[in-house]
Amino acid sequence: MTPIMLRQLWSLIETTQATLLVNLDDATLVQWLLKQLKMNSALNGKEADLLDEYIQSRLCLIRDLAQQRLAPELM
């Protein structure tokens, strides 16, 4: 996985509505993120598999970051 791919993923996560990141179930969230990345760059099968595994291993972090963005709205 290249640094550019990682940057694209985390940029996507930062710009996606926090409520979407929090409310989707794990499998749907992984597939949604992969679909968005595929639309913006040409991923081959191996890159998509690596990203799938990476996203799955970071779901807790992704949701924690989204929750932090939602916290000010709840106050």
DSSP file (Angstrom, degrees, kcal/mol; ACC not computed):
  #  RESIDUE AA STRUCTURE BP1 BP2  ACC     N-H-->O    O-->H-N    N-H-->O    O-->H-N    TCO  KAPPA ALPHA  PHI   PSI    X-CA   Y-CA   Z-CA
    1    1 A M              0   0    0      0, 0.0    46,-0.0     0, 0.0     0, 0.0   0.000 360.0 360.0 360.0 133.0    0.0    0.0    0.0
    2    2 A T     >  -     0   0    0      1,-0.1     4,-1.9     4,-0.0     5,-0.2  -0.477 360.0-117.1 -88.4 157.9    1.4    3.3   -1.0
    3    3 A P  H  > S+     0   0    0      0, 0.0     4,-2.5     0, 0.0     5,-0.2   0.844 116.4  58.2 -59.2 -32.8    1.6    6.5    1.1
    4    4 A I  H  > S+     0   0    0      2,-0.2     4,-2.5     1,-0.2     5,-0.2   0.916 104.7  49.6 -64.4 -42.2   -0.7    8.2   -1.4
    5    5 A M  H  > S+     0   0    0      2,-0.2     4,-2.4     1,-0.2    -1,-0.2   0.910 111.5  49.0 -62.8 -42.0   -3.4    5.5   -0.9
    6    6 A L  H  X S+     0   0    0     -4,-1.9     4,-2.6     2,-0.2     5,-0.3   0.917 111.1  49.8 -63.8 -42.7   -3.2    6.0    2.8
    7    7 A R  H  X S+     0   0    0     -4,-2.5     4,-2.3     1,-0.2    -2,-0.2   0.915 110.8  50.0 -61.7 -42.9   -3.4    9.7    2.5
    8    8 A Q  H  X S+     0   0    0     -4,-2.5     4,-2.4     2,-0.2    -2,-0.2   0.913 111.2  49.4 -62.1 -42.9   -6.5    9.4    0.2
    9    9 A L  H  X S+     0   0    0     -4,-2.4     4,-2.4     2,-0.2    -2,-0.2   0.957 114.1  43.0 -61.5 -51.6   -8.2    7.0    2.7
   10   10 A W  H  X S+     0   0    0     -4,-2.6     4,-2.1     1,-0.2    -1,-0.2   0.824 112.8  53.3 -69.6 -29.8   -7.6    9.3    5.7
   11   11 A S  H  X S+     0   0    0     -4,-2.3     4,-1.8    -5,-0.3    -1,-0.2   0.916 109.4  49.5 -65.9 -42.7   -8.6   12.3    3.7
   12   12 A L  H  X S+     0   0    0     -4,-2.4     4,-1.3     1,-0.2    -2,-0.2   0.921 110.7  49.9 -59.7 -44.9  -11.8   10.6    2.7
   13   13 A I  H  < S+     0   0    0     -4,-2.4     3,-0.3     1,-0.2    -1,-0.2   0.899 110.6  49.9 -62.2 -41.0  -12.5    9.7    6.3
   14   14 A E  H  < S+     0   0    0     -4,-2.1    -1,-0.2     1,-0.2    -2,-0.2   0.817 115.2  42.8 -67.5 -31.0  -11.9   13.3    7.5
   15   15 A T  H  < S+     0   0    0     -4,-1.8     2,-0.2    -5,-0.1    -1,-0.2   0.560  93.4  96.7 -95.4  -8.2  -14.3   14.7    4.8
   16   16 A T  S  < S-     0   0    0     -4,-1.3     5,-0.1    -3,-0.3     2,-0.0  -0.588  91.5 -94.0 -80.6 142.1  -17.0   12.1    5.2
   17   17 A Q    >>  -     0   0    0     -2,-0.2     4,-1.6     1,-0.2     3,-0.7  -0.324  30.0-135.5 -56.4 130.6  -20.0   13.0    7.5
   18   18 A A  H 3> S+     0   0    0      1,-0.2     4,-2.0     2,-0.2     5,-0.2   0.847 102.1  60.4 -59.3 -36.6  -19.3   11.7   10.9
   19   19 A T  H 3> S+     0   0    0      1,-0.2     4,-2.3     2,-0.2    -1,-0.2   0.873 103.7  51.0 -62.3 -35.8  -22.8   10.4   11.3
   20   20 A L  H <> S+     0   0    0     -3,-0.7     4,-1.8     1,-0.2    -1,-0.2   0.930 109.8  49.4 -64.9 -45.3  -22.3    8.1    8.3
   21   21 A L  H  < S+     0   0    0     -4,-1.6    -2,-0.2     1,-0.2    -1,-0.2   0.835 116.9  42.1 -63.2 -33.3  -19.1    6.7    9.7
   22   22 A V  H  < S+     0   0    0     -4,-2.0    -1,-0.2    -5,-0.2    -2,-0.2   0.851 115.9  46.3 -82.1 -36.2  -20.7    6.0   13.0
   23   23 A N  H  < S+     0   0    0     -4,-2.3    -2,-0.2    -5,-0.2    -3,-0.2   0.742  89.4  89.4 -87.2 -23.8  -24.0    4.6   11.8
   24   24 A L  S  < S-     0   0    0     -4,-1.8     2,-0.0    -5,-0.2    -4,-0.0  -0.467  81.1-114.8 -73.3 145.1  -23.0    2.2    9.1
   25   25 A D     >  -     0   0    0     -2,-0.1     4,-2.7     1,-0.1     5,-0.2  -0.318  36.2 -98.3 -71.1 166.0  -22.3   -1.4   10.2
   26   26 A D  H  > S+     0   0    0      1,-0.2     4,-2.5     2,-0.2     5,-0.2   0.913 120.3  45.0 -54.5 -53.7  -18.7   -2.6    9.8
   27   27 A A  H  > S+     0   0    0      1,-0.2     4,-2.3     2,-0.2    -1,-0.2   0.901 115.6  47.2 -61.3 -42.3  -19.1   -4.5    6.5
   28   28 A T  H  > S+     0   0    0      2,-0.2     4,-2.6     1,-0.2    -1,-0.2   0.893 111.2  51.5 -67.6 -39.7  -21.1   -1.7    4.9
   29   29 A L  H  X S+     0   0    0     -4,-2.7     4,-2.6     2,-0.2     5,-0.2   0.929 110.5  48.3 -63.2 -45.4  -18.6    1.0    6.1
   30   30 A V  H  X S+     0   0    0     -4,-2.5     4,-2.4    -5,-0.2    -2,-0.2   0.941 114.7  45.7 -59.5 -47.8  -15.6   -0.9    4.7
   31   31 A Q  H  X S+     0   0    0     -4,-2.3     4,-2.4    -5,-0.2    -2,-0.2   0.881 112.0  51.5 -65.1 -38.3  -17.4   -1.5    1.4
   32   32 A W  H  X S+     0   0    0     -4,-2.6     4,-2.3     2,-0.2    -1,-0.2   0.932 111.3  47.0 -64.6 -45.5  -18.5    2.2    1.2
   33   33 A L  H  X S+     0   0    0     -4,-2.6     4,-2.3     1,-0.2    -2,-0.2   0.921 113.1  49.0 -62.6 -43.8  -15.0    3.5    1.8
   34   34 A L  H  X S+     0   0    0     -4,-2.4     4,-2.6    -5,-0.2    -1,-0.2   0.908 110.0  51.6 -61.9 -41.7  -13.5    1.1   -0.8
   35   35 A K  H  X S+     0   0    0     -4,-2.4     4,-1.8     1,-0.2    -1,-0.2   0.918 109.9  49.1 -61.6 -43.4  -16.1    2.1   -3.3
   36   36 A Q  H  X S+     0   0    0     -4,-2.3     4,-1.2     1,-0.2    -1,-0.2   0.913 112.6  47.7 -63.1 -42.2  -15.3    5.8   -2.8
   37   37 A L  H  X S+     0   0    0     -4,-2.3     4,-1.4     1,-0.2     3,-0.3   0.891 109.4  53.2 -66.0 -39.1  -11.6    5.2   -3.1
   38   38 A K  H  < S+     0   0    0     -4,-2.6    -1,-0.2     1,-0.2    -2,-0.2   0.849 105.8  54.5 -64.8 -33.5  -12.1    3.1   -6.3
   39   39 A M  H  < S+     0   0    0     -4,-1.8    -1,-0.2     1,-0.2    -2,-0.2   0.826 113.7  41.5 -68.3 -30.5  -14.1    6.0   -7.8
   40   40 A N  H  < S+     0   0    0     -4,-1.2     2,-0.3    -3,-0.3    -2,-0.2   0.622 125.6  18.3 -95.3 -14.6  -11.3    8.4   -7.2
   41   41 A S  S  < S-     0   0    0     -4,-1.4     2,-0.9    -5,-0.1    -1,-0.2  -0.994  80.7-103.3-154.1 154.4   -8.3    6.2   -8.2
   42   42 A A        -     0   0    0     -2,-0.3     2,-0.4    -3,-0.1    -4,-0.1  -0.697  41.7-174.3 -83.0 107.1   -7.7    3.0  -10.2
   43   43 A L        -     0   0    0     -2,-0.9     2,-0.1    -5,-0.2    -2,-0.0  -0.858  13.6-144.0-102.3 134.8   -7.1    0.3   -7.6
   44   44 A N     >  -     0   0    0     -2,-0.4     4,-2.4     1,-0.1     5,-0.2  -0.393  35.7 -95.1 -85.4 175.6   -6.0   -3.2   -8.7
   45   45 A G  H  > S+     0   0    0      1,-0.2     4,-2.2     2,-0.2     5,-0.1   0.873 123.7  49.7 -60.3 -40.8   -7.3   -6.3   -6.9
   46   46 A K  H  > S+     0   0    0      2,-0.2     4,-2.5     1,-0.2    -1,-0.2   0.914 111.4  48.7 -67.0 -42.5   -4.3   -6.6   -4.6
   47   47 A E  H  > S+     0   0    0      1,-0.2     4,-2.6     2,-0.2    -2,-0.2   0.904 111.1  50.8 -63.3 -41.0   -4.5   -2.9   -3.6
   48   48 A A  H  X S+     0   0    0     -4,-2.4     4,-2.5     2,-0.2    -1,-0.2   0.902 110.6  49.2 -63.6 -41.0   -8.2   -3.2   -2.9
   49   49 A D  H  X S+     0   0    0     -4,-2.2     4,-2.4     2,-0.2    -2,-0.2   0.917 111.7  48.8 -64.3 -43.1   -7.6   -6.3   -0.7
   50   50 A L  H  X S+     0   0    0     -4,-2.5     4,-2.6     1,-0.2    -2,-0.2   0.921 112.8  47.4 -62.3 -43.8   -4.9   -4.5    1.2
   51   51 A L  H  X S+     0   0    0     -4,-2.6     4,-3.1     2,-0.2     5,-0.3   0.900 109.2  54.7 -64.4 -40.1   -7.1   -1.5    1.8
   52   52 A D  H  X S+     0   0    0     -4,-2.5     4,-2.4     1,-0.2    -2,-0.2   0.944 112.2  43.1 -57.1 -49.9  -10.0   -3.8    2.9
   53   53 A E  H  X S+     0   0    0     -4,-2.4     4,-2.0     2,-0.2    -2,-0.2   0.908 114.8  50.3 -63.3 -42.5   -7.8   -5.4    5.5
   54   54 A Y  H  X S+     0   0    0     -4,-2.6     4,-0.8     2,-0.2    -2,-0.2   0.933 111.5  47.2 -62.8 -47.0   -6.3   -2.1    6.6
   55   55 A I  H >< S+     0   0    0     -4,-3.1     3,-1.1     1,-0.2     4,-0.3   0.927 111.0  52.0 -62.2 -45.0   -9.7   -0.4    7.0
   56   56 A Q  H >< S+     0   0    0     -4,-2.4     3,-0.9     1,-0.3     4,-0.3   0.878 108.9  50.7 -59.1 -37.4  -11.1   -3.4    8.9
   57   57 A S  H 3< S+     0   0    0     -4,-2.0    -1,-0.3     1,-0.2    -2,-0.2   0.644 115.1  43.7 -75.8 -12.5   -8.1   -3.2   11.3
   58   58 A R  T <X S+     0   0    0     -3,-1.1     4,-2.8    -4,-0.8    -1,-0.2   0.237  76.6 110.1-114.4  12.0   -8.8    0.5   11.8
   59   59 A L  H <> S+     0   0    0     -3,-0.9     4,-2.6    -4,-0.3     5,-0.2   0.890  79.1  51.7 -58.2 -41.3  -12.6    0.5   12.2
   60   60 A C  H  > S+     0   0    0     -4,-0.3     4,-2.5     1,-0.2    -1,-0.2   0.927 112.2  46.4 -61.6 -43.7  -12.4    1.4   15.9
   61   61 A L  H  > S+     0   0    0      2,-0.2     4,-2.6     1,-0.2     5,-0.2   0.918 111.5  51.6 -63.9 -43.8  -10.1    4.3   15.2
   62   62 A I  H  X S+     0   0    0     -4,-2.8     4,-2.0     1,-0.2    -2,-0.2   0.925 113.5  44.4 -59.0 -45.9  -12.3    5.5   12.4
   63   63 A R  H  X S+     0   0    0     -4,-2.6     4,-2.7    -5,-0.2    -1,-0.2   0.878 111.4  53.4 -69.2 -37.3  -15.4    5.4   14.6
   64   64 A D  H  X S+     0   0    0     -4,-2.5     4,-2.1    -5,-0.2    -2,-0.2   0.922 109.9  47.9 -61.9 -43.6  -13.6    7.1   17.5
   65   65 A L  H  X S+     0   0    0     -4,-2.6     4,-1.7     1,-0.2    -2,-0.2   0.903 112.4  49.1 -63.7 -40.8  -12.5   10.0   15.3
   66   66 A A  H  X S+     0   0    0     -4,-2.0     4,-1.6    -5,-0.2    -2,-0.2   0.905 109.2  52.7 -65.0 -41.0  -16.0   10.3   13.9
   67   67 A Q  H  X S+     0   0    0     -4,-2.7     4,-1.9     1,-0.2    -2,-0.2   0.895 106.7  53.3 -61.3 -40.2  -17.4   10.3   17.5
   68   68 A Q  H  < S+     0   0    0     -4,-2.1    -1,-0.2     1,-0.2    -2,-0.2   0.880 107.7  50.5 -62.9 -37.5  -15.0   13.1   18.4
   69   69 A R  H  < S+     0   0    0     -4,-1.7     4,-0.4     1,-0.2    -1,-0.2   0.823 112.8  47.0 -69.2 -29.7  -16.2   15.2   15.5
   70   70 A L  H >X S+     0   0    0     -4,-1.6     4,-1.3     1,-0.2     3,-0.9   0.783  93.1  80.1 -79.7 -28.2  -19.8   14.6   16.6
   71   71 A A  H >X S+     0   0    0     -4,-1.9     4,-0.8     1,-0.3     3,-0.7   0.864  89.8  50.7 -52.1 -47.4  -19.2   15.4   20.3
   72   72 A P  H 34 S+     0   0    0      0, 0.0     3,-0.5     0, 0.0    -1,-0.3   0.849 107.8  55.5 -61.7 -30.5  -19.3   19.2   19.9
   73   73 A E  H <4 S+     0   0    0     -3,-0.9    -2,-0.2    -4,-0.4    -3,-0.1   0.804 103.8  54.5 -69.7 -27.9  -22.6   18.9   18.1
   74   74 A L  H <<        0   0    0     -4,-1.3    -1,-0.2    -3,-0.7    -3,-0.1   0.666 360.0 360.0 -80.8 -16.1  -24.1   17.0   21.0
   75   75 A M     <        0   0    0     -4,-0.8    -1,-0.2    -3,-0.5    -2,-0.2   0.461 360.0 360.0 -87.4 360.0  -23.3   19.7   23.6
